[in-house]
């Protein structure tokens, strides 16, 4: 099953974050995302033709995050949106972060890549 077909599972903490080798193994399923801070963060910059398109995308990502119960840090402005995932309760990456990255990629591809 692809990551984008999975659903985030609640993380209660008390589990280890993914090792960098585990994060690197999942990264090919999150195209165009980058591992940051010793593989404890996952980030991608998305491009848009207008501020309105970036804002619409950010709102859609917010809706997705609410539905999945897994929330990113987002920064955006004219023509861009940066989306950063990590699991706060464990201070690093969890499979949920990669699931969300794959879902955000699909959202962008399907609705905004031509914006």
C-alpha positions in Angstrom: 0.0 0.0 0.0 1.4 3.4 -0.9 1.9 6.0 1.8 -0.8 8.2 0.4 -3.4 5.5 0.8 -2.6 5.0 4.5 -4.2 7.0 7.4 -2.2 8.5 10.2 -2.3 6.6 13.4 -2.4 8.6 16.7 1.1 8.9 18.2 1.0 9.0 22.0 4.7 9.6 22.4 7.0 7.3 24.3 8.2 5.7 21.1 11.5 6.4 19.4 11.6 8.6 16.3 12.7 7.0 13.1 16.4 6.4 12.8 17.9 8.4 9.9 18.3 5.2 7.9 14.6 4.5 8.3 13.7 8.0 7.3 16.0 7.8 4.3 14.3 4.5 3.2 10.9 6.2 3.3 12.1 9.4 1.5 11.7 8.0 -2.1 7.9 7.7 -1.4 7.8 11.5 -0.6 9.0 12.9 -3.9 10.7 16.3 -3.7 10.8 16.4 0.1 14.1 16.9 2.0 15.3 15.5 5.3 16.6 18.3 7.6 18.2 18.5 11.0 19.8 15.0 11.0 16.7 13.4 9.5 14.4 14.7 12.3 12.4 17.0 10.0 10.8 16.6 6.5 10.2 19.7 4.4 9.2 20.7 0.9 8.8 24.1 -0.8 5.8 24.4 -3.2 5.6 27.0 -6.0 2.6 28.9 -7.2 1.9 31.7 -9.7 0.0 33.9 -7.3 -0.5 34.6 -3.6 -4.1 33.4 -3.8 -3.0 30.0 -5.1 -0.5 29.6 -2.3 -3.2 30.6 0.2 -5.7 28.2 -1.2 -3.1 25.4 -1.1 -2.3 26.2 2.6 -5.9 26.1 3.5 -6.3 22.7 1.7 -3.2 21.4 3.6 -4.8 22.6 6.8 -8.0 20.8 6.0 -6.1 17.6 5.3 -4.1 18.0 8.5 -7.3 18.4 10.5 -8.8 15.3 8.9 -5.7 13.2 9.6 -5.0 14.6 13.0 -1.4 15.4 12.0 -0.4 19.0 11.7 2.6 20.6 9.9 4.4 23.9 10.3 3.6 26.1 7.3 5.1 29.3 6.0 3.8 30.9 2.8 3.9 34.1 0.8 3.7 35.3 -2.8 4.1 32.3 -5.0 5.4 29.8 -2.4 4.4 27.6 0.6 6.9 25.7 2.8 5.5 22.7 4.6 7.5 21.1 7.4 6.5 17.9 9.1 7.8 16.2 12.3 6.1 14.5 15.2 6.3 16.9 18.1 5.6 14.2 20.8 8.7 12.2 19.8 10.9 15.1 18.6 11.5 13.6 15.2 10.0 11.7 12.3 7.3 9.0 12.4 5.7 7.2 9.5 2.8 9.7 9.8 5.1 12.5 8.6 5.8 10.6 5.4 2.1 9.6 5.0 1.2 13.3 5.2 4.0 14.3 2.8 2.7 11.8 0.2 -0.9 13.1 0.7 0.2 16.7 0.3 2.1 15.8 -2.8 -1.1 14.3 -4.3 -3.1 17.4 -3.3 -0.5 19.7 -5.0 -0.2 17.5 -8.1 -4.0 17.1 -8.6 -5.1 20.7 -7.8 -2.3 23.2 -7.9 0.7 22.2 -10.0 -0.9 23.9 -13.0 -1.9 27.0 -10.9 
